[in-house]
């Protein structure tokens, strides 16, 4: 979706200033939000793409006013509320006020390390022939879906070159909408800075993105 999260290439937000020796977490509560978001996927059954979509669909003013893990917390609250796992008065109180809703499974403490080691591989067997080849020129389609997508606005309509073919992977647009994994071929596409931002851009610069097959068309 064309939400506040899709900020690539936008002006007016100031320079990106890296923090020297930046820690993974700036406060203890951030660790807890991260852990809760991952752990709640077990009883609630949502996917990583649904989790991303929940964060992206926050009101733009709310999204831009929050820090990174505040956005994660707001997305978690939204997902839990949609599934009846938490109520508005519990969110306001910051604690459980009602009997918990039964869930099909939980992430037990003894299984945390194993679950993290397994990760969430997205590679799947291909269900259709590969349409594009490494080295081929392609255009990113000018699409504006209502739901989750991994195609940034700033590359849509622009031409780039495929540099890598990664096989078939879970298609996030479908997975976030609950339509199944619908695996598609995945490619890395390189765009020159001038193709994206015009003659004033650095002539030596480029941006590479990973793009699913339905995001692309022949140039």
C-alpha positions in Angstrom: 0.0 0.0 0.0 1.1 3.6 -0.5 1.4 4.3 3.2 3.7 6.5 5.4 6.1 3.6 5.7 7.1 3.8 2.0 9.5 6.7 2.5 12.3 5.6 0.0 13.3 8.5 -2.2 11.0 11.0 -0.5 12.3 14.5 0.4 11.6 16.7 3.4 12.4 14.2 6.2 16.0 15.3 6.6 19.2 13.3 6.3 19.7 9.8 7.5 22.3 10.1 10.3 23.7 6.8 11.4 24.2 6.4 15.1 27.7 5.4 16.1 27.9 2.0 17.8 24.1 1.8 17.8 22.8 -0.9 20.1 20.3 -3.5 18.9 17.8 -2.2 21.5 17.8 1.3 23.1 15.7 0.3 26.1 14.5 -2.9 27.8 10.9 -2.4 26.7 12.0 -2.7 23.1 13.4 -6.2 23.7 10.0 -7.1 25.2 8.0 -5.8 22.3 10.2 -7.6 19.8 9.8 -10.9 21.8 6.1 -10.5 22.2 5.6 -9.8 18.4 7.5 -13.0 17.5 6.0 -15.2 20.3 2.4 -14.1 19.6 2.6 -15.4 16.0 2.4 -19.0 17.5 -1.0 -18.8 19.2 -2.5 -16.2 16.8 -1.3 -17.8 13.6 -0.4 -14.7 11.7 2.5 -14.6 9.2 5.4 -12.2 8.9 3.7 -10.5 6.0 0.5 -10.0 8.0 2.6 -8.6 10.8 4.2 -6.1 8.4 0.9 -5.2 6.9 -0.5 -4.4 10.3 2.3 -1.9 11.0 2.1 -0.3 7.5 -1.7 0.3 7.8 -1.4 2.5 10.9 -2.7 6.0 10.4 0.1 8.1 8.8 0.2 10.7 11.6 0.4 7.9 14.2 3.0 6.0 12.2 5.3 9.1 11.8 5.0 10.1 15.4 6.2 6.8 16.7 9.7 5.2 17.2 10.5 1.9 15.5 9.4 -0.4 18.3 6.5 1.8 19.2 5.3 1.0 15.6 5.8 -2.7 16.3 3.8 -2.4 19.5 0.9 -0.7 17.7 0.9 -3.3 15.0 0.9 -6.1 17.6 -2.1 -4.5 19.4 -4.0 -4.2 16.1 -3.4 -7.9 15.2 -4.4 -9.1 18.7 -7.5 -6.9 18.7 -8.6 -8.2 15.3 -8.4 -11.8 16.6 -10.2 -11.1 19.9 -7.1 -11.7 22.0 -7.2 -8.3 23.6 -9.8 -5.7 24.3 -9.7 -1.9 24.1 -9.9 -1.5 27.8 -7.0 -4.0 28.3 -4.9 -2.0 25.9 -5.7 1.2 27.7 -4.9 -0.4 31.1 -1.8 -2.1 29.9 -2.7 -5.4 31.5 -5.1 -8.3 31.3 -8.6 -7.6 32.6 -10.6 -10.5 31.3 -10.3 -14.3 31.0 -7.9 -15.2 28.2 -9.3 -16.6 25.0 -8.3 -20.2 24.3 -5.5 -20.5 21.6 -4.4 -23.6 19.7 -0.7 -23.4 20.6 1.8 -21.3 22.5 5.6 -20.8 22.2 6.9 -22.5 25.3 10.1 -21.1 26.8 12.1 -24.3 26.2 11.3 -24.0 22.4 12.4 -20.4 21.9 16.0 -21.1 20.9 15.0 -23.8 18.5 12.3 -21.7 16.9 14.7 -18.8 16.4 17.4 -21.1 14.9 14.8 -22.5 12.5 14.0 -19.0 11.3 11.3 -18.6 8.6 12.6 -19.7 5.2 10.5 -18.4 2.4 11.8 -20.6 -0.5 9.3 -22.8 -2.1 9.1 -25.1 -5.1 8.3 -23.2 -8.3 4.8 -23.7 -9.6 5.3 -21.9 -13.0 8.2 -21.4 -15.5 10.7 -18.6 -14.9 9.8 -15.6 -17.1 12.9 -13.5 -16.8 16.7 -14.1 -16.9 19.7 -12.6 -15.3 21.0 -9.7 -17.3 17.5 -8.9 -18.8 16.1 -5.4 -18.8 12.7 -5.2 -17.0 10.4 -2.4 -15.9 8.8 -2.3 -12.5 5.1 -2.2 -13.0 3.2 0.9 -11.9 0.9 -0.7 -9.4 -0.8 0.8 -6.3 -2.4 -2.1 -4.3 -4.6 -1.5 -1.4 -2.8 -4.1 0.7 0.8 -5.1 1.5 3.4 -5.1 -1.2 7.2 -5.2 -1.2 7.5 -3.1 -4.4 8.7 0.4 -3.4 6.9 3.4 -5.0 10.1 5.0 -6.1 11.0 2.2 -8.6 7.5 1.8 -10.1 7.5 2.6 -13.8 11.3 2.5 -14.0 13.6 0.2 -15.9 16.4 -1.8 -14.4 18.5 -4.9 -15.0 18.1 -8.3 -13.3 21.3 -9.2 -11.5 20.2 -12.4 -9.6 17.6 -15.0 -9.8 16.6 -16.4 -6.4 14.2 -19.2 -7.2 10.5 -19.2 -6.0 9.5 -17.7 -2.7 6.3 -16.9 -0.8 4.5 -14.0 -2.4 4.1 -11.4 0.4 1.1 -9.6 -1.2 -1.0 -12.8 -1.2 0.3 -14.1 2.2 -0.5 -10.8 4.0 -4.0 -10.9 2.7 -4.6 -14.5 3.9 -4.8 -15.8 0.3 -2.0 -18.4 0.8 1.7 -18.4 0.0 1.2 -18.3 -3.9 5.0 -18.7 -4.5 6.5 -16.7 -7.3 10.0 -16.3 -8.8 12.1 -13.7 -7.1 14.7 -11.5 -8.7 17.2 -8.8 -7.7 16.8 -5.8 -10.0 19.4 -3.0 -10.2 18.3 0.5 -11.1 20.7 3.4 -11.7 20.2 6.5 -9.6 19.6 8.6 -12.7 16.9 6.3 -13.9 15.1 6.8 -10.6 15.8 10.4 -9.8 16.9 12.1 -13.0 20.0 13.8 -14.3 20.9 15.5 -11.0 21.4 12.1 -9.3 24.9 10.6 -8.7 25.9 9.0 -12.1 27.7 6.3 -10.2 24.9 5.4 -7.9 22.5 2.5 -8.1 19.8 0.8 -6.0 19.0 -2.9 -6.0 15.7 -4.4 -4.8 14.3 -7.9 -4.6 11.2 -8.1 -6.8 8.7 -10.9 -7.3 7.8 -11.8 -10.8 4.4 -10.2 -10.9 6.0 -6.8 -10.0 7.9 -6.9 -13.3 7.3 -6.6 -17.1 9.5 -6.7 -20.1 11.2 -3.4 -20.8 
